[in-house]
């Protein structure tokens, strides 16, 4: 059986149950990744609605085959959500960042694509009694714990490929780019 992603309505009951767990419960510790294609109007005007949806479907299928079997992938319009139980956030984030960099293969690079991760349980936030959709709406208002921005993260890739230092990079880079954080900590990205 090939991997596939589900509609957001299939994920919301799972998310609702997970988000309502007590902080000390084993199921309360998971990561929620959001792969977001900003500005869906540009996607629609660039390709037409049906072609844009076909391209997003292809991207979603690649995303679903790339993550672990225990991860749940769902799509909400132009946002893909990945629920990952107990995982190495940097490792999964790196893989998702590589996938987000592959948006050019699908022609989806006409809009910005970003990857953010939320680590549950979120301190001082109570999701009890919220439906799964409300949890997602609330998450969208939070700053992710980590951001993996393919457009800016390429500086580290460039540095590794050329052997030059980050001081030579002329572009911008987010301060919470996980590859930069890993590099600065002395580990290999």
N, CA and C atoms as an extended XYZ file, in Angstrom:
567
Properties=species:S:1:pos:R:3:atomname:S:1:resname:S:1:resid:I:1 pbc="F F F"
N         0.845       -1.182        0.000 N   UNK     1
C         0.000        0.000        0.000 CA  UNK     1
C         0.880        1.231        0.000 C   UNK     1
N         0.605        2.186       -0.862 N   UNK     2
C         1.403        3.404       -0.899 CA  UNK     2
C         0.893        4.387        0.151 C   UNK     2
N         1.788        5.221        0.616 N   UNK     3
C         1.421        6.217        1.622 CA  UNK     3
C         0.561        7.289        0.972 C   UNK     3
N        -0.291        7.890        1.764 N   UNK     4
C        -1.107        8.981        1.271 CA  UNK     4
C        -1.367        9.934        2.421 C   UNK     4
N        -1.758       11.111        2.055 N   UNK     5
C        -2.152       12.046        3.096 CA  UNK     5
C        -3.673       12.046        3.179 C   UNK     5
N        -4.202       12.550        4.279 N   UNK     6
C        -5.648       12.549        4.501 CA  UNK     6
C        -6.161       13.985        4.475 C   UNK     6
N        -7.458       14.100        4.394 N   UNK     7
C        -8.086       15.414        4.514 CA  UNK     7
C        -8.003       15.882        5.956 C   UNK     7
N        -8.057       17.169        6.151 N   UNK     8
C        -7.901       17.739        7.492 CA  UNK     8
C        -8.999       17.245        8.444 C   UNK     8
N       -10.181       16.938        7.914 N   UNK     9
C       -11.263       16.454        8.774 CA  UNK     9
C       -10.978       15.072        9.354 C   UNK     9
N       -10.119       14.295        8.686 N   UNK    10
C        -9.729       12.994        9.224 CA  UNK    10
C        -8.666       13.131       10.305 C   UNK    10
N        -7.909       14.221       10.272 N   UNK    11
C        -6.873       14.427       11.276 CA  UNK    11
C        -7.410       15.082       12.548 C   UNK    11
N        -8.440       15.904       12.435 N   UNK    12
C        -8.874       16.693       13.586 CA  UNK    12
C        -9.294       15.877       14.807 C   UNK    12
N        -9.962       14.733       14.669 N   UNK    13
C       -10.264       13.968       15.891 CA  UNK    13
C        -9.002       13.460       16.601 C   UNK    13
N        -8.008       13.062       15.810 N   UNK    14
C        -6.746       12.604       16.393 CA  UNK    14
C        -6.055       13.766       17.102 C   UNK    14
N        -6.007       14.904       16.441 N   UNK    15
C        -5.371       16.080       17.023 CA  UNK    15
C        -6.093       16.539       18.286 C   UNK    15
N        -7.412       16.514       18.251 N   UNK    16
C        -8.197       16.901       19.419 CA  UNK    16
C        -7.878       15.993       20.614 C   UNK    16
N        -7.793       14.706       20.350 N   UNK    17
C        -7.496       13.754       21.425 CA  UNK    17
C        -6.078       13.980       21.959 C   UNK    17
N        -5.109       14.138       21.060 N   UNK    18
C        -3.721       14.346       21.486 CA  UNK    18
C        -3.549       15.641       22.273 C   UNK    18
N        -4.171       16.710       21.784 N   UNK    19
C        -4.000       18.020       22.415 CA  UNK    19
C        -4.642       18.104       23.793 C   UNK    19
N        -5.585       17.219       24.063 N   UNK    20
C        -6.272       17.249       25.365 CA  UNK    20
C        -5.609       16.366       26.419 C   UNK    20
N        -4.522       15.707       26.085 N   UNK    21
C        -3.844       14.842       27.055 CA  UNK    21
C        -3.170       15.693       28.141 C   UNK    21
N        -3.133       15.162       29.337 N   UNK    22
C        -2.411       15.853       30.412 CA  UNK    22
C        -0.928       15.903       30.060 C   UNK    22
N        -0.247       16.945       30.519 N   UNK    23
C         1.162       17.167       30.154 CA  UNK    23
C         2.052       15.992       30.537 C   UNK    23
N         1.716       15.274       31.596 N   UNK    24
C         2.566       14.158       32.021 CA  UNK    24
C         2.266       12.861       31.267 C   UNK    24
N         1.204       12.837       30.472 N   UNK    25
C         0.852       11.639       29.715 CA  UNK    25
C         1.833       11.435       28.556 C   UNK    25
N         2.118       10.187       28.246 N   UNK    26
C         3.071        9.872       27.185 CA  UNK    26
C         2.584       10.376       25.831 C   UNK    26
N         1.270       10.369       25.601 N   UNK    27
C         0.729       10.801       24.307 CA  UNK    27
C         0.695       12.320       24.156 C   UNK    27
N         0.989       13.046       25.222 N   UNK    28
C         0.970       14.510       25.152 CA  UNK    28
C         2.214       15.066       24.489 C   UNK    28
N         3.230       14.244       24.301 N   UNK    29
C         4.497       14.709       23.733 CA  UNK    29
C         4.578       14.300       22.270 C   UNK    29
N         4.355       15.277       21.406 N   UNK    30
C         4.435       15.052       19.967 CA  UNK    30
C         4.794       16.363       19.294 C   UNK    30
N         5.101       16.281       18.025 N   UNK    31
C         5.434       17.466       17.246 CA  UNK    31
C         4.391       17.643       16.153 C   UNK    31
N         4.104       18.883       15.869 N   UNK    32
C         3.151       19.221       14.815 CA  UNK    32
C         3.872       20.119       13.819 C   UNK    32
N         4.086       19.609       12.626 N   UNK    33
C         4.768       20.356       11.572 CA  UNK    33
C         3.730       20.976       10.646 C   UNK    33
N         4.022       22.180       10.187 N   UNK    34
C         3.157       22.847        9.214 CA  UNK    34
C         4.004       23.238        8.008 C   UNK    34
N         3.687       22.669        6.862 N   UNK    35
C         4.308       23.058        5.603 CA  UNK    35
C         3.284       23.943        4.912 C   UNK    35
N         3.600       25.231        4.824 N   UNK    36
C         2.617       26.199        4.340 CA  UNK    36
C         3.053       26.845        3.036 C   UNK    36
N         2.164       26.807        2.075 N   UNK    37
C         2.342       27.550        0.838 CA  UNK    37
C         1.555       28.842        0.999 C   UNK    37
N         2.281       29.936        1.149 N   UNK    38
C         1.634       31.219        1.392 CA  UNK    38
C         0.945       31.699        0.118 C   UNK    38
N        -0.076       32.507        0.285 N   UNK    39
C        -0.768       33.176       -0.805 CA  UNK    39
C        -1.366       32.211       -1.837 C   UNK    39
N        -2.421       31.484       -1.463 N   UNK    40
C        -3.042       30.543       -2.396 CA  UNK    40
C        -3.630       31.210       -3.637 C   UNK    40
N        -3.948       32.502       -3.548 N   UNK    41
C        -4.490       33.199       -4.717 CA  UNK    41
C        -3.469       33.233       -5.850 C   UNK    41
N        -2.188       33.374       -5.505 N   UNK    42
C        -1.147       33.391       -6.533 CA  UNK    42
C        -1.042       32.020       -7.194 C   UNK    42
N        -1.156       30.956       -6.388 N   UNK    43
C        -1.146       29.610       -6.974 CA  UNK    43
C        -2.292       29.439       -7.974 C   UNK    43
N        -3.478       29.862       -7.575 N   UNK    44
C        -4.641       29.730       -8.452 CA  UNK    44
C        -4.519       30.559       -9.709 C   UNK    44
N        -4.021       31.773       -9.583 N   UNK    45
C        -3.909       32.624      -10.773 CA  UNK    45
C        -2.747       32.194      -11.667 C   UNK    45
N        -1.735       31.545      -11.093 N   UNK    46
C        -0.593       31.097      -11.894 CA  UNK    46
C        -0.919       29.857      -12.722 C   UNK    46
N        -1.676       28.925      -12.141 N   UNK    47
C        -1.908       27.644      -12.796 CA  UNK    47
C        -3.365       27.375      -13.134 C   UNK    47
N        -4.261       28.094      -12.532 N   UNK    48
C        -5.669       27.728      -12.583 CA  UNK    48
C        -5.943       26.822      -11.401 C   UNK    48
N        -7.161       26.824      -10.934 N   UNK    49
C        -7.494       26.098       -9.708 CA  UNK    49
C        -7.225       24.602       -9.824 C   UNK    49
N        -7.643       23.976      -10.906 N   UNK    50
C        -7.495       22.522      -10.999 CA  UNK    50
C        -6.027       22.105      -11.112 C   UNK    50
N        -5.230       22.847      -11.869 N   UNK    51
C        -3.817       22.498      -11.996 CA  UNK    51
C        -3.075       22.758      -10.683 C   UNK    51
N        -3.427       23.835       -9.983 N   UNK    52
C        -2.807       24.106       -8.683 CA  UNK    52
C        -3.115       22.981       -7.697 C   UNK    52
N        -4.362       22.494       -7.690 N   UNK    53
C        -4.735       21.392       -6.798 CA  UNK    53
C        -3.997       20.115       -7.181 C   UNK    53
N        -3.844       19.861       -8.473 N   UNK    54
C        -3.107       18.676       -8.920 CA  UNK    54
C        -1.664       18.743       -8.442 C   UNK    54
N        -1.035       19.890       -8.550 N   UNK    55
C         0.353       20.055       -8.107 CA  UNK    55
C         0.468       19.895       -6.592 C   UNK    55
N        -0.485       20.458       -5.856 N   UNK    56
C        -0.480       20.295       -4.403 CA  UNK    56
C        -0.688       18.833       -4.021 C   UNK    56
N        -1.551       18.125       -4.754 N   UNK    57
C        -1.758       16.695       -4.498 CA  UNK    57
C        -0.472       15.910       -4.718 C   UNK    57
N         0.234       16.214       -5.795 N   UNK    58
C         1.499       15.530       -6.060 CA  UNK    58
C         2.497       15.805       -4.940 C   UNK    58
N         2.596       17.055       -4.520 N   UNK    59
C         3.492       17.397       -3.424 CA  UNK    59
C         3.092       16.652       -2.153 C   UNK    59
N         1.793       16.606       -1.855 N   UNK    60
C         1.308       15.916       -0.666 CA  UNK    60
C         1.632       14.432       -0.683 C   UNK    60
N         1.537       13.817       -1.842 N   UNK    61
C         1.877       12.394       -1.948 CA  UNK    61
C         3.365       12.171       -1.686 C   UNK    61
N         4.222       13.049       -2.197 N   UNK    62
C         5.661       12.932       -1.927 CA  UNK    62
C         5.921       13.132       -0.436 C   UNK    62
N         5.271       14.111        0.156 N   UNK    63
C         5.427       14.364        1.588 CA  UNK    63
C         5.012       13.146        2.396 C   UNK    63
N         3.879       12.545        2.054 N   UNK    64
C         3.375       11.390        2.803 CA  UNK    64
C         4.288       10.178        2.677 C   UNK    64
N         4.952       10.016        1.537 N   UNK    65
C         5.845        8.866        1.376 CA  UNK    65
C         7.194        9.098        2.022 C   UNK    65
N         7.496       10.339        2.376 N   UNK    66
C         8.805       10.677        2.924 CA  UNK    66
C         8.859       10.579        4.441 C   UNK    66
N         7.767       10.912        5.113 N   UNK    67
C         7.772       10.867        6.577 CA  UNK    67
C         7.615        9.430        7.061 C   UNK    67
N         7.755        9.243        8.365 N   UNK    68
C         7.636        7.897        8.927 CA  UNK    68
C         6.206        7.379        8.836 C   UNK    68
N         6.052        6.074        8.900 N   UNK    69
C         4.718        5.468        8.845 CA  UNK    69
C         3.865        5.857       10.044 C   UNK    69
N         4.477        6.202       11.161 N   UNK    70
C         3.725        6.572       12.348 CA  UNK    70
C         3.267        8.021       12.311 C   UNK    70
N         3.734        8.786       11.348 N   UNK    71
C         3.343       10.186       11.230 CA  UNK    71
C         2.054       10.293       10.423 C   UNK    71
N         1.251       11.258       10.771 N   UNK    72
C        -0.011       11.486       10.078 CA  UNK    72
C         0.099       12.791        9.300 C   UNK    72
N        -0.170       12.731        7.999 N   UNK    73
C        -0.083       13.899        7.129 CA  UNK    73
C        -1.482       14.257        6.651 C   UNK    73
N        -1.832       15.540        6.776 N   UNK    74
C        -3.138       16.012        6.322 CA  UNK    74
C        -2.964       17.336        5.590 C   UNK    74
N        -3.918       17.614        4.719 N   UNK    75
C        -3.873       18.861        3.957 CA  UNK    75
C        -5.115       19.685        4.231 C   UNK    75
N        -4.894       20.978        4.438 N   UNK    76
C        -5.968       21.948        4.606 CA  UNK    76
C        -5.712       23.066        3.606 C   UNK    76
N        -6.342       22.992        2.457 N   UNK    77
C        -6.125       23.906        1.328 CA  UNK    77
C        -4.662       23.877        0.899 C   UNK    77
N        -3.895       24.915        1.225 N   UNK    78
C        -2.486       24.931        0.808 CA  UNK    78
C        -1.535       24.672        1.967 C   UNK    78
N        -2.057       24.265        3.100 N   UNK    79
C        -1.235       23.918        4.264 CA  UNK    79
C        -1.231       22.402        4.436 C   UNK    79
N        -0.050       21.864        4.690 N   UNK    80
C         0.083       20.452        5.032 CA  UNK    80
C         0.496       20.391        6.493 C   UNK    80
N        -0.188       19.554        7.264 N   UNK    81
C         0.108       19.366        8.682 CA  UNK    81
C         0.612       17.944        8.882 C   UNK    81
N         1.680       17.787        9.668 N   UNK    82
C         2.247       16.473        9.953 CA  UNK    82
C         2.300       16.312       11.467 C   UNK    82
N         1.588       15.320       11.984 N   UNK    83
C         1.660       14.982       13.406 CA  UNK    83
C         2.700       13.881       13.541 C   UNK    83
N         3.734       14.159       14.321 N   UNK    84
C         4.835       13.207       14.489 CA  UNK    84
C         4.997       12.893       15.971 C   UNK    84
N         4.677       11.664       16.382 N   UNK    85
C         4.862       11.308       17.790 CA  UNK    85
C         6.337       11.196       18.129 C   UNK    85
N         6.701       11.695       19.298 N   UNK    86
C         8.074       11.555       19.827 CA  UNK    86
C         9.116       11.391       18.736 C   UNK    86
N         9.642       12.492       18.272 N   UNK    87
C        10.619       12.404       17.197 CA  UNK    87
C        11.773       13.370       17.448 C   UNK    87
N        12.831       13.155       16.725 N   UNK    88
C        13.942       14.084       16.716 CA  UNK    88
C        13.532       15.220       15.787 C   UNK    88
N        13.170       16.352       16.359 N   UNK    89
C        12.614       17.462       15.605 CA  UNK    89
C        13.581       17.937       14.528 C   UNK    89
N        14.855       18.020       14.856 N   UNK    90
C        15.828       18.481       13.870 CA  UNK    90
C        15.910       17.545       12.677 C   UNK    90
N        15.893       16.251       12.933 N   UNK    91
C        15.995       15.288       11.844 CA  UNK    91
C        14.764       15.353       10.937 C   UNK    91
N        13.582       15.335       11.537 N   UNK    92
C        12.363       15.383       10.741 CA  UNK    92
C        12.244       16.749       10.062 C   UNK    92
N        12.601       17.799       10.787 N   UNK    93
C        12.558       19.137       10.201 CA  UNK    93
C        13.493       19.276        9.019 C   UNK    93
N        14.658       18.674        9.111 N   UNK    94
C        15.608       18.697        8.007 CA  UNK    94
C        15.002       18.018        6.788 C   UNK    94
N        14.384       16.886        7.002 N   UNK    95
C        13.775       16.160        5.893 CA  UNK    95
C        12.633       16.961        5.279 C   UNK    95
N        11.796       17.574        6.139 N   UNK    96
C        10.698       18.385        5.630 CA  UNK    96
C        11.221       19.610        4.885 C   UNK    96
N        12.336       20.160        5.365 N   UNK    97
C        12.931       21.306        4.690 CA  UNK    97
C        13.434       20.899        3.308 C   UNK    97
N        14.023       19.727        3.207 N   UNK    98
C        14.460       19.222        1.903 CA  UNK    98
C        13.260       19.039        0.972 C   UNK    98
N        12.171       18.558        1.532 N   UNK    99
C        10.963       18.382        0.732 CA  UNK    99
C        10.431       19.738        0.283 C   UNK    99
N        10.405       20.693        1.203 N   UNK   100
C         9.931       22.026        0.842 CA  UNK   100
C        10.823       22.650       -0.219 C   UNK   100
N        12.110       22.327       -0.197 N   UNK   101
C        13.007       22.825       -1.240 CA  UNK   101
C        12.683       22.198       -2.591 C   UNK   101
N        12.016       21.051       -2.589 N   UNK   102
C        11.696       20.371       -3.843 CA  UNK   102
C        10.426       20.903       -4.491 C   UNK   102
N         9.851       21.969       -3.961 N   UNK   103
C         8.623       22.507       -4.539 CA  UNK   103
C         8.828       22.928       -5.988 C   UNK   103
N        10.062       23.206       -6.362 N   UNK   104
C        10.324       23.578       -7.759 CA  UNK   104
C        10.004       22.423       -8.697 C   UNK   104
N        10.137       21.189       -8.217 N   UNK   105
C         9.804       20.026       -9.045 CA  UNK   105
C         8.327       20.019       -9.441 C   UNK   105
N         7.505       20.651       -8.637 N   UNK   106
C         6.068       20.686       -8.884 CA  UNK   106
C         5.617       22.045       -9.400 C   UNK   106
N         6.553       22.969       -9.559 N   UNK   107
C         6.227       24.314      -10.023 CA  UNK   107
C         5.581       25.178       -8.966 C   UNK   107
N         5.634       24.733       -7.717 N   UNK   108
C         4.978       25.472       -6.635 CA  UNK   108
C         5.854       26.573       -6.047 C   UNK   108
N         7.001       26.821       -6.672 N   UNK   109
C         7.911       27.840       -6.153 CA  UNK   109
C         7.479       29.248       -6.529 C   UNK   109
N         6.287       29.402       -7.107 N   UNK   110
C         5.775       30.737       -7.405 CA  UNK   110
C         5.304       31.446       -6.134 C   UNK   110
N         5.162       30.701       -5.036 N   UNK   111
C         4.815       31.283       -3.739 CA  UNK   111
C         5.832       30.827       -2.704 C   UNK   111
N         5.922       31.560       -1.605 N   UNK   112
C         6.824       31.180       -0.521 CA  UNK   112
C         6.302       29.928        0.166 C   UNK   112
N         7.225       29.067        0.555 N   UNK   113
C         6.896       27.856        1.300 CA  UNK   113
C         7.727       27.867        2.577 C   UNK   113
N         7.075       27.655        3.696 N   UNK   114
C         7.802       27.614        4.962 CA  UNK   114
C         7.407       26.374        5.741 C   UNK   114
N         8.303       25.950        6.621 N   UNK   115
C         8.054       24.795        7.470 CA  UNK   115
C         8.265       25.242        8.912 C   UNK   115
N         7.255       25.032        9.736 N   UNK   116
C         7.353       25.364       11.151 CA  UNK   116
C         6.988       24.157       11.984 C   UNK   116
N         7.512       24.105       13.209 N   UNK   117
C         7.203       22.982       14.085 CA  UNK   117
C         6.762       23.508       15.450 C   UNK   117
N         5.714       22.886       15.957 N   UNK   118
C         5.189       23.173       17.286 CA  UNK   118
C         5.425       21.936       18.140 C   UNK   118
N         5.973       22.131       19.318 N   UNK   119
C         6.264       21.019       20.221 CA  UNK   119
C         5.195       20.956       21.308 C   UNK   119
N         4.538       19.824       21.399 N   UNK   120
C         3.483       19.635       22.405 CA  UNK   120
C         4.018       18.846       23.578 C   UNK   120
N         3.555       19.087       24.780 N   UNK   121
C         2.552       20.080       25.129 CA  UNK   121
C         3.150       21.489       25.081 C   UNK   121
N         2.333       22.436       24.680 N   UNK   122
C         2.765       23.834       24.616 CA  UNK   122
C         2.550       24.435       25.991 C   UNK   122
N         3.605       24.991       26.533 N   UNK   123
C         3.586       25.518       27.896 CA  UNK   123
C         2.525       26.613       28.049 C   UNK   123
N         1.764       26.504       29.110 N   UNK   124
C         0.735       27.474       29.495 CA  UNK   124
C        -0.391       27.629       28.469 C   UNK   124
N        -0.625       26.620       27.652 N   UNK   125
C        -1.728       26.658       26.687 CA  UNK   125
C        -2.576       25.416       26.921 C   UNK   125
N        -3.867       25.624       27.133 N   UNK   126
C        -4.787       24.523       27.369 CA  UNK   126
C        -5.699       24.376       26.158 C   UNK   126
N        -5.596       23.255       25.469 N   UNK   127
C        -6.430       22.984       24.305 CA  UNK   127
C        -7.654       22.160       24.665 C   UNK   127
N        -7.847       21.853       25.953 N   UNK   128
C        -8.961       21.005       26.376 CA  UNK   128
C       -10.290       21.620       25.932 C   UNK   128
N       -11.131       20.780       25.368 N   UNK   129
C       -12.450       21.211       24.939 CA  UNK   129
C       -12.489       21.852       23.559 C   UNK   129
N       -11.328       22.066       22.969 N   UNK   130
C       -11.305       22.638       21.615 CA  UNK   130
C       -11.430       21.517       20.597 C   UNK   130
N       -12.132       21.782       19.541 N   UNK   131
C       -12.164       20.846       18.430 CA  UNK   131
C       -10.841       20.900       17.690 C   UNK   131
N       -10.572       19.886       16.885 N   UNK   132
C        -9.314       19.823       16.154 CA  UNK   132
C        -9.075       21.023       15.253 C   UNK   132
N       -10.129       21.523       14.598 N   UNK   133
C        -9.985       22.708       13.742 CA  UNK   133
C        -9.621       23.939       14.565 C   UNK   133
N       -10.194       24.054       15.725 N   UNK   134
C        -9.882       25.204       16.594 CA  UNK   134
C        -8.437       25.129       17.084 C   UNK   134
N        -7.943       23.916       17.313 N   UNK   135
C        -6.543       23.746       17.702 CA  UNK   135
C        -5.643       24.273       16.577 C   UNK   135
N        -5.963       23.898       15.336 N   UNK   136
C        -5.162       24.362       14.193 CA  UNK   136
C        -5.248       25.878       14.034 C   UNK   136
N        -6.442       26.436       14.198 N   UNK   137
C        -6.598       27.889       14.107 CA  UNK   137
C        -5.772       28.592       15.176 C   UNK   137
N        -5.778       28.033       16.365 N   UNK   138
C        -4.999       28.638       17.458 CA  UNK   138
C        -3.504       28.498       17.191 C   UNK   138
N        -3.079       27.339       16.673 N   UNK   139
C        -1.661       27.149       16.356 CA  UNK   139
C        -1.173       28.173       15.339 C   UNK   139
N        -2.014       28.510       14.376 N   UNK   140
C        -1.616       29.483       13.357 CA  UNK   140
C        -1.300       30.843       13.956 C   UNK   140
N        -1.825       31.140       15.139 N   UNK   141
C        -1.558       32.436       15.782 CA  UNK   141
C        -0.250       32.431       16.570 C   UNK   141
N         0.304       31.243       16.835 N   UNK   142
C         1.549       31.124       17.591 CA  UNK   142
C         2.748       31.170       16.656 C   UNK   142
N         3.848       31.643       17.196 N   UNK   143
C         5.117       31.528       16.493 CA  UNK   143
C         5.602       30.102       16.700 C   UNK   143
N         5.987       29.401       15.633 N   UNK   144
C         6.477       28.028       15.807 CA  UNK   144
C         7.716       27.990       16.694 C   UNK   144
N         7.923       26.856       17.355 N   UNK   145
C         9.120       26.695       18.175 CA  UNK   145
C        10.374       26.748       17.317 C   UNK   145
N        10.307       26.159       16.127 N   UNK   146
C        11.402       26.194       15.166 CA  UNK   146
C        10.820       26.501       13.800 C   UNK   146
N        11.573       27.228       13.005 N   UNK   147
C        11.183       27.492       11.616 CA  UNK   147
C        12.258       26.931       10.707 C   UNK   147
N        11.832       26.322        9.655 N   UNK   148
C        12.733       25.811        8.637 CA  UNK   148
C        12.336       26.543        7.366 C   UNK   148
N        13.060       27.559        7.012 N   UNK   149
C        12.693       28.387        5.877 CA  UNK   149
C        13.596       28.064        4.708 C   UNK   149
N        13.111       27.300        3.737 N   UNK   150
C        13.971       26.874        2.637 CA  UNK   150
C        14.630       28.033        1.899 C   UNK   150
N        13.932       29.147        1.769 N   UNK   151
C        14.501       30.268        1.032 CA  UNK   151
C        15.714       30.852        1.735 C   UNK   151
N        15.706       30.823        3.051 N   UNK   152
C        16.821       31.405        3.790 CA  UNK   152
C        17.803       30.345        4.276 C   UNK   152
N        17.326       29.124        4.463 N   UNK   153
C        18.166       28.048        4.964 CA  UNK   153
C        19.214       27.625        3.943 C   UNK   153
N        19.052       28.058        2.700 N   UNK   154
C        19.993       27.646        1.669 CA  UNK   154
C        21.395       28.183        1.930 C   UNK   154
N        21.550       29.170        2.804 N   UNK   155
C        22.877       29.697        3.107 CA  UNK   155
C        23.770       28.618        3.703 C   UNK   155
N        23.211       27.787        4.571 N   UNK   156
C        23.998       26.725        5.179 CA  UNK   156
C        24.387       25.701        4.118 C   UNK   156
N        23.445       25.365        3.242 N   UNK   157
C        23.753       24.443        2.153 CA  UNK   157
C        24.852       25.023        1.266 C   UNK   157
N        24.738       26.299        0.942 N   UNK   158
C        25.752       26.982        0.136 CA  UNK   158
C        27.112       26.946        0.835 C   UNK   158
N        27.128       27.208        2.135 N   UNK   159
C        28.365       27.221        2.901 CA  UNK   159
C        29.028       25.843        2.882 C   UNK   159
N        28.220       24.784        3.060 N   UNK   160
C        28.770       23.433        3.070 CA  UNK   160
C        29.318       23.059        1.696 C   UNK   160
N        28.609       23.480        0.635 N   UNK   161
C        29.008       23.134       -0.719 CA  UNK   161
C        30.274       23.878       -1.153 C   UNK   161
N        30.381       25.167       -0.819 N   UNK   162
C        31.502       25.979       -1.292 CA  UNK   162
C        32.685       26.002       -0.347 C   UNK   162
N        32.458       25.661        0.922 N   UNK   163
C        33.531       25.723        1.906 CA  UNK   163
C        33.784       27.129        2.428 C   UNK   163
N        32.946       28.077        2.050 N   UNK   164
C        33.096       29.450        2.531 CA  UNK   164
C        32.392       29.616        3.864 C   UNK   164
N        32.621       30.740        4.511 N   UNK   165
C        32.007       30.977        5.821 CA  UNK   165
C        30.706       31.754        5.664 C   UNK   165
N        29.906       31.739        6.727 N   UNK   166
C        28.633       32.454        6.702 CA  UNK   166
C        28.833       33.961        6.557 C   UNK   166
N        29.981       34.466        6.944 N   UNK   167
C        30.248       35.899        6.792 CA  UNK   167
C        30.240       36.307        5.317 C   UNK   167
N        30.519       35.351        4.410 N   UNK   168
C        30.538       35.646        2.977 CA  UNK   168
C        29.147       35.597        2.351 C   UNK   168
N        28.164       35.086        3.084 N   UNK   169
C        26.799       34.961        2.566 CA  UNK   169
C        26.147       36.336        2.534 C   UNK   169
N        25.585       36.695        1.410 N   UNK   170
C        24.973       38.019        1.244 CA  UNK   170
C        23.475       38.014        1.525 C   UNK   170
N        22.878       36.845        1.594 N   UNK   171
C        21.438       36.758        1.817 CA  UNK   171
C        21.070       36.872        3.286 C   UNK   171
N        19.800       36.651        3.572 N   UNK   172
C        19.291       36.696        4.938 CA  UNK   172
C        19.145       35.282        5.482 C   UNK   172
N        19.181       35.164        6.803 N   UNK   173
C        18.954       33.866        7.426 CA  UNK   173
C        18.237       34.102        8.750 C   UNK   173
N        17.248       33.294        9.016 N   UNK   174
C        16.499       33.424       10.271 CA  UNK   174
C        17.350       32.944       11.432 C   UNK   174
N        17.174       33.586       12.560 N   UNK   175
C        17.977       33.238       13.734 CA  UNK   175
C        17.623       31.868       14.286 C   UNK   175
N        16.419       31.351       14.006 N   UNK   176
C        16.047       30.042       14.538 CA  UNK   176
C        16.131       28.943       13.493 C   UNK   176
N        16.862       29.179       12.416 N   UNK   177
C        17.089       28.138       11.418 CA  UNK   177
C        17.799       26.974       12.100 C   UNK   177
N        17.216       25.790       12.065 N   UNK   178
C        17.767       24.683       12.834 CA  UNK   178
C        19.139       24.274       12.323 C   UNK   178
N        19.400       24.383       11.025 N   UNK   179
C        20.700       23.970       10.513 CA  UNK   179
C        21.779       24.918       11.008 C   UNK   179
N        21.477       26.197       11.077 N   UNK   180
C        22.432       27.162       11.601 CA  UNK   180
C        22.663       26.899       13.088 C   UNK   180
N        21.581       26.631       13.816 N   UNK   181
C        21.704       26.363       15.250 CA  UNK   181
C        22.553       25.123       15.484 C   UNK   181
N        22.338       24.092       14.670 N   UNK   182
C        23.112       22.859       14.791 CA  UNK   182
C        24.566       23.113       14.455 C   UNK   182
N        24.809       23.880       13.404 N   UNK   183
C        26.165       24.187       12.992 CA  UNK   183
C        26.916       24.957       14.067 C   UNK   183
N        26.232       25.943       14.659 N   UNK   184
C        26.849       26.753       15.701 CA  UNK   184
C        27.121       25.943       16.963 C   UNK   184
N        26.349       24.857       17.142 N   UNK   185
C        26.563       24.010       18.312 CA  UNK   185
C        27.737       23.045       18.083 C   UNK   185
N        28.305       23.053       16.881 N   UNK   186
C        29.460       22.216       16.612 CA  UNK   186
C        29.148       20.875       15.981 C   UNK   186
N        27.873       20.602       15.732 N   UNK   187
C        27.495       19.323       15.113 CA  UNK   187
C        27.435       19.514       13.602 C   UNK   187
N        27.526       18.415       12.884 N   UNK   188
C        27.372       18.482       11.436 CA  UNK   188
C        25.904       18.610       11.094 C   UNK   188
N        25.538       19.553       10.205 N   UNK   189
C        24.122       19.701        9.857 CA  UNK   189
C        23.669       18.561        8.953 C   UNK   189
